[in-house]
Amino acid sequence: MISSLRKYKSLDSTNFQENSIRSVFYKIRSIHFSHKLTLVYFQIVIDLYFTIKLYLPLYDPKAKSKLIISKLN
């Protein structure tokens, strides 16, 4: 009787440990997935910022319009 109770208790604790490990694993996976999305959005914002910072000084609407006018003449 006592051995069967010990066996049941050990099985129950093992099952509880497996469930808790599984729940932690699922939580980590969900956090990891949302973290990936956050990193992707952050990377897009950084890329846009540096692209605009790099190409905006090169864009001069007056020079561009002068070029178009000189081609028309």
Buried (B, 14 or more C-beta within 10 A) or exposed (E): EEEEEEEEEEEEEEEEEEEEEEEEEEEEEEEEEEEEEEEEEEEEEEEEEEEEEEEEEEEEEEEEEEEEEEEEE
